[in-house]
Amino acid sequence: MKLSEEFLKSWDISAEDLGVSSSSYNPRLRVIRESSSSYSFSMILNPTRETRPVTKRDTESCMLCDSLEQSQVNRKRILMETENFILTPNKFPTLRGSSIAYLKYSGKKSRPMYRTNNLEGLEDYLEEYFKIARTTGLRMFHNSPGAGASIPIHEHSNFHNFSRFYDELGLVYGFDGAEYEKIKGVSGIGKLVNFPFANLVFEEDPERIVSFLRKLQYSIGNQFGENGVPHGLAQGKHGVLFVPAKVYLEGKGTGSGDMAGHLITSSDQEFLEADYNYGINRLGKTLFKKDEINLDKFL
C-alpha cells in the first residue's frame, strides 16, 4: 500500500518541526542481485541515519521519553495515536515517511521493549502496530534487544515506506521480491525460499506470533541468558517476516530492515563496492543459517 500525499504532507510538517532536514531522507540506493537467487538486497547510502544514538538499558535517560514529553506539548508532531502508542516522524529517517511508534508513557509507567522471556502485553501491542500500518500505509519493522534495537528501554517500532524505493528503481527487491512458499501441513505460515537464513513468514496474527515466540524461548532461550532470543519482525507483502539472530549485540546490530534486504551504510566506498556476497556475509555474522536451526519444530 502506498502512502497518501495527505499523510506525507503531514509527515513533512511534523518532520520540519522536529528539525529533520530533507537531505537526511533522500538517500542514494542501488540493488545487489544474484542470478541464481530470487532474494536481493539494496544498498542505501544514508549517513544521517547511521548517526542515531544508542541507549543502553541501564541508563537513566531515554530519548523516547523526552520525545514523548515534547510531542504532548506540541501535538502537531503526532501523526497518529492509538490506545498505547503515538506515531511521530523518526528523527533519523531512512526515507521520507519513516516514522516511529512508541509507548505514550514515560518514567515509571514506561516499559522496555519486549523480549521472548517477557511477552506480557505483546499481543495488544502487535495489534496496534498492525492498525497503524493499515491506517497509514506504512509497514512495521520491529527490532528486538540484541537485534537492532538502539533504544531497548522503551517499547517502540519503526515504520517505513520502502515501496517508494521500488517505484524509484522499477523493481521489487528483498523480502517483498523474494520467492515465498507455504509450509506444508501448517496454515497461515510460510518461508522465503532463497533467503539463506532461518526464517518464517506469519499472517498478521498476534496470538500466533506470540505463541511461537513463547515456544522459541522455552526451547533455546537459555542460550541467551536473561536477554531473550534476539530477532526481527518485518512486515511486507507476504506477511510478517520473522528472523532470529544467533548473536546478541547491544546497540544497533542486525535489525529487521537488514533482514528484509534494506542495508544502510554511511560509507561511499561500501555503497559502491558491495556485491551479493557482501550482503550475505554481513547478515551471516549474526543470523542462523537454515541448517543451524529448524524453526518449523516450534510451530
C-alpha positions in Angstrom: 0.0 0.0 0.0 1.4 3.4 -1.0 1.3 6.4 1.4 -1.2 9.1 0.6 0.1 12.5 -0.3 -2.1 13.9 2.5 -0.1 11.7 5.0 3.2 12.6 3.5 2.4 16.3 3.7 1.5 15.9 7.4 4.8 14.0 7.9 6.7 16.8 6.2 5.2 19.4 8.6 6.0 17.2 11.6 9.5 16.4 10.5 10.3 20.0 9.9 9.1 20.9 13.4 11.4 18.1 14.7 14.3 19.8 12.9 14.7 17.0 10.3 16.4 18.2 7.1 15.1 16.9 3.8 18.7 15.9 2.9 18.5 13.3 5.6 15.7 11.3 3.9 16.7 11.3 0.3 19.4 8.7 0.2 21.2 7.1 -2.8 20.4 3.5 -3.4 21.4 0.6 -5.7 20.2 -3.1 -5.8 22.6 -6.0 -5.4 21.3 -9.2 -7.2 22.5 -12.7 -7.9 21.1 -14.5 -10.9 20.7 -17.8 -9.1 18.6 -16.3 -6.2 15.2 -14.6 -6.0 16.5 -12.8 -2.9 18.2 -9.5 -3.4 19.5 -6.5 -1.4 19.6 -2.8 -1.7 22.4 -0.7 -0.5 21.1 2.6 1.0 23.6 5.4 1.5 22.3 7.5 4.4 25.0 8.8 6.7 22.4 10.7 8.8 20.5 7.5 9.7 23.8 5.9 10.9 24.3 8.7 13.4 21.3 7.9 15.5 22.2 7.5 19.2 22.3 4.2 21.1 20.8 3.9 24.6 21.9 1.3 27.0 19.3 -0.4 29.1 20.8 0.7 32.4 20.8 4.4 31.5 18.5 6.9 33.3 17.9 9.0 30.2 15.5 7.9 27.5 15.3 9.7 24.2 11.8 8.4 23.5 10.6 9.6 26.9 12.0 13.1 26.1 10.3 12.9 22.6 7.0 11.9 24.2 7.0 14.9 26.5 7.8 17.3 23.7 5.1 15.8 21.4 2.5 16.1 24.1 3.3 19.8 24.4 3.5 20.3 20.6 0.9 17.8 19.2 1.4 18.7 15.6 4.4 16.3 15.8 1.9 13.4 16.3 0.8 11.7 13.1 -1.5 9.1 14.7 -2.4 7.9 18.2 -3.7 4.5 19.4 -4.6 3.3 22.9 -0.9 2.7 23.8 1.2 4.4 21.1 1.8 7.6 19.4 3.3 7.8 15.9 5.8 10.6 15.0 8.3 11.1 12.3 11.6 9.3 13.0 14.2 12.0 13.9 16.8 9.9 12.0 14.7 8.7 9.0 15.7 6.2 6.3 13.5 7.8 3.7 10.5 10.3 3.5 7.7 8.9 5.7 9.9 6.9 8.1 8.2 7.0 11.4 8.4 5.6 14.9 5.5 4.4 17.2 6.4 4.4 20.9 4.5 3.8 24.1 2.9 7.1 25.3 4.0 6.5 28.8 7.2 7.8 30.4 9.0 7.4 33.6 7.8 4.5 35.8 4.9 3.9 33.5 7.1 3.3 30.5 8.0 -0.3 29.6 11.2 -1.7 28.0 11.0 -3.4 24.6 9.6 -6.9 24.8 11.9 -9.9 24.9 11.0 -13.5 24.3 11.3 -14.1 28.1 8.8 -11.2 28.8 5.9 -11.2 26.3 3.4 -9.5 28.5 1.1 -7.2 26.5 2.7 -8.1 23.2 -0.5 -9.3 21.5 -2.1 -6.0 22.1 1.0 -4.1 21.0 1.2 -6.0 17.8 -2.4 -5.5 17.1 -1.9 -1.7 17.5 1.2 -1.8 15.3 -0.8 -3.6 12.6 -3.6 -1.0 13.0 -1.0 1.8 12.4 0.2 0.1 9.3 -3.3 -0.4 7.9 -4.3 3.2 8.6 -1.1 4.9 7.3 0.1 2.6 4.6 3.5 2.3 6.3 4.9 -1.1 7.3 6.2 -2.2 10.7 9.9 -3.1 11.2 10.4 -4.2 14.9 13.8 -4.8 16.3 14.3 -6.7 19.5 17.0 -6.0 22.1 20.2 -7.6 20.7 19.0 -7.4 17.1 19.0 -3.8 16.1 17.1 -2.1 19.0 19.1 1.1 19.7 16.7 2.2 22.5 15.7 -1.0 24.3 14.5 0.7 27.4 11.3 2.0 25.8 8.9 -0.2 23.7 8.6 1.1 20.1 8.6 0.0 16.5 9.9 1.6 13.3 7.6 2.1 10.3 8.8 2.6 6.7 7.6 3.1 3.1 10.1 1.1 1.1 7.7 0.9 -1.9 9.0 4.4 -2.7 12.3 2.7 -3.5 10.6 0.0 -5.5 8.9 2.7 -7.6 12.2 4.7 -8.0 14.2 1.6 -9.1 11.4 0.0 -11.2 11.8 -3.3 -9.4 11.0 -5.0 -6.1 13.8 -6.5 -4.0 14.5 -8.1 -0.6 11.7 -9.7 1.3 8.9 -8.3 -0.9 10.6 -9.5 -4.1 11.7 -13.0 -2.9 10.1 -16.3 -3.7 7.8 -17.4 -1.0 6.3 -20.8 -0.2 3.7 -22.1 2.3 4.8 -24.7 4.9 3.0 -28.0 4.2 0.6 -29.0 6.9 0.6 -25.6 8.6 -1.9 -23.0 7.7 -1.0 -19.3 7.6 2.7 -19.7 7.8 5.4 -19.9 5.1 9.0 -19.1 4.5 11.4 -17.4 2.0 12.9 -20.0 -0.4 16.2 -18.4 -1.5 16.9 -16.5 1.7 19.8 -18.5 3.2 19.0 -17.7 6.8 16.4 -19.3 9.1 13.1 -17.5 8.7 9.3 -17.8 8.9 6.6 -15.7 7.4 3.4 -15.3 9.5 0.0 -13.9 8.7 -0.8 -10.8 10.7 -2.0 -12.9 13.7 -0.6 -11.5 17.0 -1.8 -14.5 19.1 0.0 -17.0 16.8 3.2 -14.9 16.7 3.3 -14.6 20.5 2.7 -18.3 20.9 5.6 -19.1 18.6 7.9 -16.7 20.5 7.0 -18.4 23.7 7.9 -21.8 22.4 11.1 -20.5 20.9 12.1 -19.0 24.3 11.3 -22.3 26.1 13.5 -24.2 23.6 16.5 -22.1 23.0 16.2 -19.0 25.3 18.7 -20.4 27.8 21.4 -19.8 25.2 20.9 -16.0 25.7 20.6 -15.8 29.4 18.3 -13.0 30.7 18.3 -11.3 27.2 15.7 -13.5 25.4 16.2 -14.7 21.8 17.2 -11.7 19.6 15.1 -11.4 16.4 13.4 -9.1 14.0 9.8 -8.8 12.7 9.4 -7.1 9.3 6.0 -6.5 7.7 5.8 -7.0 3.9 3.5 -8.2 1.1 3.8 -11.8 2.1 3.0 -11.2 5.8 5.3 -10.7 8.8 8.9 -12.0 8.3 10.5 -13.4 11.5 14.2 -13.9 11.6 16.2 -15.0 14.7 19.8 -14.0 15.5 22.3 -16.3 17.0 24.4 -13.5 18.4 23.1 -10.9 20.9 24.6 -7.5 20.1 24.0 -4.5 22.3 23.2 -1.4 20.3 22.4 -1.3 16.6 23.3 -4.9 15.5 21.4 -6.6 12.7 17.9 -5.3 12.6 14.6 -6.2 10.8 15.4 -3.8 8.0 18.6 -5.6 7.2 16.8 -8.9 7.4 14.3 -7.7 4.9 17.0 -6.7 2.5 17.5 -2.9 3.2 21.2 -2.5 4.0 22.1 1.0 5.2 25.6 2.4 5.1 27.4 5.7 5.7 30.4 4.8 3.5 30.6 5.8 -0.1 33.1 3.1 -0.8 31.0 0.4 0.8 27.9 1.7 -1.1 29.7 1.5 -4.5 31.7 -1.8 -4.0 29.2 -4.0 -2.1 28.1 -7.2 -4.0 25.8 -10.0 -3.3 28.3 -11.9 -1.2 28.8 -8.7 0.8 25.1 -8.8 1.8 25.1 -12.5 2.7 28.3 -12.1 4.7 27.0 -9.1 6.5 23.9 -10.9 7.7 25.7 -14.2 8.2 27.8 -12.7 11.1 24.8 -12.7 13.3 21.9 -14.8 11.8 21.3 -18.5 11.9 21.8 -20.3 8.7 18.9 -22.6 7.7 20.9 -25.7 8.6 21.7 -24.3 12.0 18.2 -24.2 13.4 14.9 -25.8 12.4 12.2 -23.2 13.2 9.4 -25.5 11.9 9.6 -27.6 15.1 8.5 -24.6 17.2 5.2 -24.2 15.3 
